[in-house]
């Protein structure tokens, strides 16, 4: 099972996203920080970060996934069993189609303190203004956050 924490931040018109994928022992399997130049509400930015996370997981062929976000409204929408007839509901259903039937996935709410690495990746994207996959090649400041998060 792979757990993916994702998050977004706002910097004026730009939205920055970050996500980190970990195995069941907490070992980091991959992560990404990036910039999305769209003027949208926070929930839409979180959905975009989820789609980026899903695409990343699909490319890695991880069959069992848990997605965590600190955006409770998005997590509640993702966990609804009945169809939601709204633009957001439609986009959520389209996003879920990215994951075919060979993938098992679930969505959970995580407090901000559980999303430290994803949050820092958002800040990194704000400062550097570009998208990057890190894999295991982290700048020192990100490495320190990862170690601190793993210890706690």
SULDA-V219792 format. One line per field, one symbol per residue. psi: psi as a letter, one per 20 degrees, with the letter a starting at -180 (. if undefined). burial: 1 if it has 24 or more other C-alpha atoms within 12 Angstrom, else 0. A space follows every 10 residues. Layout:
# SULDA-V219792
psi: ???
burial: ???
This chain:
# SULDA-V219792
psi: pppopqrqrp nchqpqqqqp pqaijjpphr rqqrpomqnr rghhghgghg hggggghghi lohpqpppqj nhhgggghjp hqqpmrgggg hghhghihoa iippqrpqpp rhiikggggh hghghggikr ppphdjmqqg hhgggggghh h.
burial: 0111111111 1001111111 1100000111 1111110000 0111111111 1111111100 0101111111 1001101100 0000000010 1110010010 0000111111 0001111111 1111110000 1111000000 0100010000 00
